[in-house]
């Protein structure tokens, strides 16, 4: 394993594991500015006004008008992983649906069978809603996979590309703010809008987003809408020996690639007992695993892809 990656990973796991509030984020950004600068990049923290009139601080290593963007979000989530407690059995989407249906309908069904008093059932519904909303603002203590793994992947790819001057001139590495803030993707949407307005000739450039690549055995290659780049990178990674699953559209394909015309997101998942896929332990205190060897293998393959495509 590359020593630079290991040292950078340890610094994040030890000193910057939570990045939910501004002070934590700014400290993390200062650290990342230094580390990307050591790789030979010009680094800025770009402030973009998002749709909620908040300022998203997006770190950019490289030129703002680069042809190729390698991205990840750096903010960390609240502790609402209990909403996904069924995932090892059912998979992420089905587990969440079953949980929500149970919260909505089970109290009413029980009340009807007990005696038809729905008042206490409504109180139970309201209680679960309040718990869910509160959990969004209670920061999760461990975030090795979501999305420290994505940050590490961006760093590793920046290291690979730094040794290739021709490719380096065409790439930028971006860490997005406010992915975890409802309704999500605030930092990437604001950055994508700015790029379309200021560099319209780059609107259809390649964007590869890394989201939760630290654990799992099925490599999900996601896009918002089908395009040639999505088919191309999925086929390339499959030929490199990854167990690739392609996903187009839908809730599961919502990540920071979505605001970009030719965006693709890479995500490792695990297959549940009933078959559907899920991301292990995210938004919970159990998010303590990031396989750096797997991450480095994926980054090496992505580097080979962008080098051959440039």
Secondary structure as GFF3:
##gff-version 3
##sequence-region A 1 310
A	DSSP	alpha_helix	3	15	.	.	.	ID=ss1
A	DSSP	alpha_helix	22	38	.	.	.	ID=ss2
A	DSSP	beta_strand	43	49	.	.	.	ID=ss3
A	DSSP	beta_strand	55	62	.	.	.	ID=ss4
A	DSSP	beta_strand	68	73	.	.	.	ID=ss5
A	DSSP	three_ten_helix	81	84	.	.	.	ID=ss6
A	DSSP	alpha_helix	87	90	.	.	.	ID=ss7
A	DSSP	alpha_helix	92	101	.	.	.	ID=ss8
A	DSSP	pi_helix	102	106	.	.	.	ID=ss9
A	DSSP	alpha_helix	107	114	.	.	.	ID=ss10
A	DSSP	alpha_helix	119	136	.	.	.	ID=ss11
A	DSSP	alpha_helix	148	162	.	.	.	ID=ss12
A	DSSP	alpha_helix	165	168	.	.	.	ID=ss13
A	DSSP	beta_strand	171	176	.	.	.	ID=ss14
A	DSSP	alpha_helix	186	198	.	.	.	ID=ss15
A	DSSP	three_ten_helix	200	202	.	.	.	ID=ss16
A	DSSP	beta_strand	206	210	.	.	.	ID=ss17
A	DSSP	beta_strand	218	223	.	.	.	ID=ss18
A	DSSP	alpha_helix	228	239	.	.	.	ID=ss19
A	DSSP	beta_strand	244	248	.	.	.	ID=ss20
A	DSSP	three_ten_helix	251	253	.	.	.	ID=ss21
A	DSSP	beta_strand	263	271	.	.	.	ID=ss22
A	DSSP	beta_strand	277	278	.	.	.	ID=ss23
A	DSSP	alpha_helix	292	309	.	.	.	ID=ss24
###
